[in-house]
């Protein structure tokens, strides 16, 4: 993906006015992410009848996957300016960078669908994934974002995941006529590596400097704050894979010839959610008065931004709980017409 300026001119630095919302000059930032993903998967299935008193549909397989991205990010001219109602306010500057992350994953899986008689089918499966999150080597870039021959060495393996995912299911005919079917299932599903979360830890990331305008000096020399990704951002190397346990139960019924109805209940529980947490900020209780005279409590940051630390980890207290019910009805095709509805 190429992000190019509409005018094609990146020489004058960007100026944005927070009071009027007007931008002039070059864009605030340019970026060119390159995303790639390769998957190789093979499966082998075998059907057996009458083995151990039941019919079996066996499936085994393996999968290899590699994916990731790298992104060239830059502020044209290296700096942009923020004004307020026409008056200079801030200067934000950073160097052009090429950053990214990638993953490699290998998996093996097996499942068996067991048919017992004419009324019950049970299924069970197990999948194992071994995944590595990687900070790869990348080419350095010049001020215009063009790759050079210099190499910025990545951090290598950031963390590894060993993921076991079970699956269970059952389908049963509740009557001899087969008009009422009961279905139940359970499965554990795990999130893959999101490389966009990890690019900020790449050694190619550059510090960002923010400085306020000082009328006394006529330059941006006040309240200079430097945020260094390698210092202010911390990655938990013991990060666990986010996962969801999903349960479902449904009943299908042929109400009459050509008309079928179904009801399904789905429950999901999510855990190990990855997020940012502020581990370095120091706050004190205070109050602020609004324009209408109301006084509200606030927590005021009291230490310098350069002393703050943001940790990417499995944040305590983050979770997901979902309950859903689906009603559906369908008439089978007859005389060229078919109807379906759900809620």
C-alpha positions as CSV (number, residue, x, y, z in Angstrom):
1,X,0.0,0.0,0.0
2,X,1.4,3.4,-1.0
3,X,0.3,6.5,0.7
4,X,1.1,9.4,-1.5
5,X,0.4,13.1,-1.1
6,X,-2.6,14.4,-3.2
7,X,-0.5,17.3,-4.5
8,X,2.7,15.4,-5.0
9,X,4.6,18.1,-3.1
10,X,6.4,17.1,0.1
11,X,8.8,20.0,0.3
12,X,7.0,22.5,2.6
13,X,6.5,21.1,6.1
14,X,2.9,20.3,7.2
15,X,1.2,22.9,9.4
16,X,-2.1,22.1,11.0
17,X,-4.3,24.5,13.0
18,X,-6.2,22.9,16.0
19,X,-8.6,25.9,16.1
20,X,-9.6,25.9,12.4
21,X,-8.8,22.4,11.4
22,X,-7.0,23.6,8.3
23,X,-3.9,21.8,7.0
24,X,-1.3,23.1,4.6
25,X,2.0,22.0,3.1
26,X,2.9,18.3,3.0
27,X,0.8,15.6,4.6
28,X,1.2,15.0,8.3
29,X,2.7,11.6,7.7
30,X,3.3,9.1,4.9
31,X,3.4,5.4,5.2
32,X,3.9,2.4,2.9
33,X,3.1,-0.9,4.6
34,X,3.9,-4.2,2.8
35,X,2.0,-7.2,4.1
36,X,2.6,-10.8,3.1
37,X,1.3,-14.2,4.2
38,X,2.0,-17.7,3.0
39,X,0.1,-20.8,4.1
40,X,0.8,-24.4,3.2
41,X,-1.7,-27.0,4.5
42,X,-2.2,-30.7,3.8
43,X,-4.9,-33.0,5.1
44,X,-5.5,-36.8,4.9
45,X,-8.9,-38.3,5.4
46,X,-10.0,-41.9,5.8
47,X,-13.4,-43.4,6.2
48,X,-13.9,-46.7,8.1
49,X,-17.1,-48.6,8.5
50,X,-17.9,-51.0,11.3
51,X,-14.7,-50.3,13.3
52,X,-15.2,-50.9,17.0
53,X,-18.9,-51.0,16.3
54,X,-19.2,-47.6,14.6
55,X,-18.4,-45.7,11.4
56,X,-15.5,-43.3,11.5
57,X,-14.4,-40.3,9.4
58,X,-10.8,-39.7,10.4
59,X,-8.9,-36.5,9.4
60,X,-5.3,-35.7,10.1
61,X,-3.2,-32.8,8.8
62,X,-0.5,-30.3,9.2
63,X,-0.1,-26.6,8.4
64,X,2.8,-24.2,8.1
65,X,2.3,-20.4,8.0
66,X,4.6,-17.4,7.7
67,X,3.3,-13.9,7.7
68,X,4.1,-10.3,8.7
69,X,4.7,-6.8,7.5
70,X,7.2,-4.0,7.4
71,X,6.2,-0.4,7.1
72,X,8.1,2.7,6.0
73,X,6.8,5.7,8.1
74,X,7.9,9.3,7.9
75,X,7.0,12.9,8.4
76,X,7.9,14.8,5.2
77,X,10.9,17.1,5.9
78,X,11.2,15.3,9.3
79,X,9.0,17.8,11.2
80,X,5.5,19.1,11.3
81,X,4.0,22.1,13.0
82,X,0.8,22.7,15.1
83,X,-0.7,26.1,15.3
84,X,-3.6,27.5,17.4
85,X,-5.7,30.1,15.7
86,X,-2.8,31.2,13.5
87,X,-0.3,31.3,16.4
88,X,2.6,28.7,16.5
89,X,2.1,26.1,19.2
90,X,4.2,22.9,18.7
91,X,6.8,21.2,16.6
92,X,6.8,17.4,16.2
93,X,9.8,15.8,14.6
94,X,11.0,12.3,14.0
95,X,13.2,10.4,11.5
96,X,12.0,8.2,8.6
97,X,11.9,4.6,9.8
98,X,11.3,1.1,8.4
99,X,9.8,-1.1,11.1
100,X,7.8,-4.3,11.3
101,X,7.3,-7.8,12.7
102,X,6.5,-11.3,11.5
103,X,5.5,-14.7,12.7
104,X,6.1,-18.4,11.9
105,X,3.6,-21.1,12.9
106,X,3.5,-24.8,12.5
107,X,0.4,-26.9,13.4
108,X,-0.8,-30.5,13.5
109,X,-4.4,-31.6,13.9
110,X,-6.5,-34.7,14.0
111,X,-10.3,-35.4,14.3
112,X,-12.7,-38.2,14.2
113,X,-16.4,-38.2,13.5
114,X,-18.0,-41.3,15.0
115,X,-21.5,-42.5,13.8
116,X,-23.2,-44.7,16.3
117,X,-26.2,-46.4,14.7
118,X,-28.6,-44.2,12.7
119,X,-29.3,-41.5,15.4
120,X,-26.1,-40.3,16.9
121,X,-22.8,-38.8,15.5
122,X,-20.0,-37.7,17.9
123,X,-17.0,-35.7,16.8
124,X,-13.7,-34.9,18.6
125,X,-10.6,-33.1,17.4
126,X,-7.4,-31.7,18.7
127,X,-5.0,-29.1,17.2
128,X,-1.6,-28.0,18.3
129,X,0.1,-24.8,17.2
130,X,3.6,-23.7,17.8
131,X,4.0,-20.0,16.9
132,X,6.9,-17.6,17.1
133,X,6.6,-13.8,17.0
134,X,9.7,-12.4,15.4
135,X,11.4,-9.0,15.0
136,X,13.1,-9.4,11.6
137,X,16.1,-7.6,10.0
138,X,15.1,-4.8,7.7
139,X,16.7,-2.3,5.4
140,X,17.2,1.2,6.7
141,X,15.6,4.1,4.8
142,X,16.7,7.6,3.9
143,X,14.9,10.8,4.7
144,X,12.5,10.2,1.7
145,X,11.7,6.7,2.8
146,X,13.8,4.9,0.2
147,X,15.5,1.7,1.3
148,X,19.3,1.8,1.6
149,X,21.9,-1.0,1.7
150,X,22.2,-0.6,5.5
151,X,20.5,-3.3,7.6
152,X,18.8,-2.7,10.9
153,X,19.0,-5.9,12.8
154,X,15.8,-7.0,14.6
155,X,15.4,-8.4,18.0
156,X,14.8,-12.0,16.8
157,X,12.2,-14.1,18.6
158,X,10.0,-11.9,20.9
159,X,7.9,-14.7,22.3
160,X,6.6,-18.2,21.6
161,X,3.2,-19.8,21.9
162,X,2.3,-23.5,22.4
163,X,-1.4,-23.7,21.8
164,X,-3.7,-26.7,22.3
165,X,-7.2,-26.4,20.9
166,X,-9.8,-29.1,21.6
167,X,-13.0,-29.4,19.6
168,X,-16.1,-31.6,20.6
169,X,-19.5,-32.0,18.9
170,X,-22.6,-34.1,18.8
171,X,-25.5,-34.5,16.4
172,X,-28.5,-36.6,17.5
173,X,-31.9,-37.5,16.0
174,X,-34.5,-37.0,18.7
175,X,-37.1,-39.1,16.9
176,X,-37.1,-42.1,14.8
177,X,-38.5,-40.1,11.8
178,X,-35.4,-37.8,11.9
179,X,-37.5,-34.6,11.8
180,X,-36.0,-33.2,15.0
181,X,-32.2,-32.8,15.3
182,X,-30.2,-31.8,18.4
183,X,-26.7,-30.3,17.8
184,X,-24.1,-29.4,20.4
185,X,-20.5,-28.2,20.1
186,X,-17.6,-26.9,22.0
187,X,-14.4,-25.4,20.7
188,X,-11.4,-23.4,21.8
189,X,-10.1,-20.8,19.3
190,X,-6.9,-18.8,19.7
191,X,-5.9,-15.5,18.1
192,X,-2.8,-15.4,15.9
193,X,0.0,-12.9,16.2
194,X,-1.0,-9.4,15.3
195,X,2.3,-8.0,14.0
196,X,1.0,-4.4,14.0
197,X,1.1,-4.5,17.8
198,X,4.8,-5.4,17.7
199,X,6.3,-3.1,15.1
200,X,6.9,-0.3,17.7
201,X,9.4,-2.5,19.4
202,X,11.6,-2.9,16.3
203,X,15.1,-1.3,16.7
204,X,14.4,0.7,13.6
205,X,11.8,2.8,15.4
206,X,12.9,6.4,16.0
207,X,12.2,8.7,18.9
208,X,9.6,11.4,18.6
209,X,10.4,14.9,19.9
210,X,7.6,17.4,20.8
211,X,8.5,21.0,21.6
212,X,6.3,24.0,22.4
213,X,6.8,27.4,20.9
214,X,8.4,30.1,23.2
215,X,7.6,33.7,22.2
216,X,10.7,34.9,24.1
217,X,13.1,33.0,21.9
218,X,11.0,32.9,18.8
219,X,11.6,29.2,18.5
220,X,10.3,25.8,19.7
221,X,12.5,25.6,22.8
222,X,10.0,25.0,25.6
223,X,8.8,21.8,27.3
224,X,10.8,19.5,25.0
225,X,9.6,15.9,25.4
226,X,11.4,13.0,23.8
227,X,9.5,9.7,23.6
228,X,11.9,6.8,22.8
229,X,10.1,3.6,21.7
230,X,12.9,1.5,23.0
231,X,12.6,3.1,26.4
232,X,9.0,4.0,27.0
233,X,7.5,0.8,25.5
234,X,8.0,-2.6,27.1
235,X,6.9,-6.0,25.7
236,X,6.0,-8.8,28.1
237,X,8.0,-11.8,26.7
238,X,5.6,-14.1,28.5
239,X,2.5,-12.9,26.7
240,X,-0.1,-15.6,26.2
241,X,-2.3,-16.1,23.2
242,X,-5.8,-14.6,23.4
243,X,-8.4,-17.3,23.3
244,X,-12.1,-17.9,23.1
245,X,-14.1,-20.9,24.4
246,X,-17.3,-21.3,22.4
247,X,-20.3,-23.4,23.2
248,X,-23.4,-23.9,21.1
249,X,-26.7,-25.8,21.4
250,X,-29.4,-25.9,18.7
251,X,-32.5,-27.8,17.7
252,X,-33.8,-28.1,14.1
253,X,-37.3,-29.2,13.4
254,X,-39.2,-30.1,10.2
255,X,-42.5,-28.5,11.2
256,X,-44.3,-29.8,8.2
257,X,-43.5,-30.7,4.6
258,X,-41.3,-27.9,3.1
259,X,-41.1,-25.8,6.4
260,X,-38.2,-26.1,8.8
261,X,-37.4,-24.1,12.0
262,X,-34.4,-23.8,14.2
263,X,-33.3,-22.2,17.5
264,X,-29.7,-22.0,18.6
265,X,-27.9,-20.7,21.7
266,X,-24.3,-19.6,21.6
267,X,-22.0,-18.7,24.5
268,X,-18.5,-17.4,24.3
269,X,-15.9,-16.6,26.9
270,X,-12.7,-14.8,26.0
271,X,-9.5,-14.4,28.0
272,X,-5.8,-13.5,27.8
273,X,-6.7,-10.3,26.0
274,X,-3.6,-8.3,25.0
275,X,-3.5,-4.6,25.7
276,X,-1.4,-1.7,26.9
277,X,-1.1,-0.8,30.5
278,X,0.6,2.3,32.0
279,X,3.2,1.1,34.5
280,X,5.3,4.3,34.9
281,X,2.7,7.1,35.2
282,X,2.2,8.6,38.6
283,X,-1.1,10.2,39.4
284,X,-2.7,12.2,42.2
285,X,-6.3,13.0,42.9
286,X,-7.4,16.4,41.9
287,X,-10.5,18.3,40.6
288,X,-11.3,20.5,37.6
289,X,-14.1,23.1,37.2
290,X,-16.1,23.0,34.0
291,X,-17.4,26.0,32.2
292,X,-20.9,25.6,33.8
293,X,-19.4,25.6,37.3
294,X,-19.6,21.9,38.0
295,X,-16.5,20.4,39.7
296,X,-15.4,16.9,38.7
297,X,-12.8,14.6,40.2
298,X,-9.8,13.8,38.0
299,X,-6.5,12.0,38.3
300,X,-3.6,14.3,37.3
301,X,-0.3,13.0,35.8
302,X,2.5,14.4,38.0
303,X,5.7,12.9,36.5
304,X,7.3,13.7,33.2
305,X,6.1,11.9,30.0
306,X,9.7,10.6,29.5
307,X,9.4,8.7,32.8
308,X,6.3,6.8,31.7
309,X,6.4,3.1,30.7
310,X,3.7,1.4,28.7
311,X,3.6,-2.4,28.9
312,X,2.1,-4.6,26.2
313,X,0.8,-7.7,28.0
314,X,-2.2,-9.8,28.9
315,X,-4.0,-7.1,30.9
316,X,-5.8,-8.2,34.1
317,X,-9.5,-7.5,34.0
318,X,-9.9,-7.6,30.2
319,X,-12.3,-10.4,29.2
320,X,-15.2,-11.1,26.9
321,X,-18.6,-12.7,27.7
322,X,-21.1,-13.2,25.0
323,X,-24.6,-14.8,24.9
324,X,-26.6,-15.1,21.7
325,X,-29.8,-16.7,20.6
326,X,-30.8,-17.2,16.9
327,X,-34.3,-18.1,15.6
328,X,-34.6,-19.2,12.0
329,X,-37.3,-20.5,9.6
330,X,-37.0,-21.7,6.1
331,X,-39.4,-22.9,3.4
332,X,-37.8,-25.2,0.8
333,X,-37.8,-24.3,-2.8
334,X,-41.2,-25.0,-4.4
335,X,-42.5,-23.8,-7.8
336,X,-39.5,-21.5,-8.1
337,X,-40.0,-19.8,-4.7
338,X,-38.1,-20.0,-1.5
339,X,-38.3,-18.0,1.8
340,X,-35.9,-17.7,4.7
341,X,-36.1,-15.5,7.8
342,X,-34.1,-15.2,11.0
343,X,-33.8,-13.1,14.2
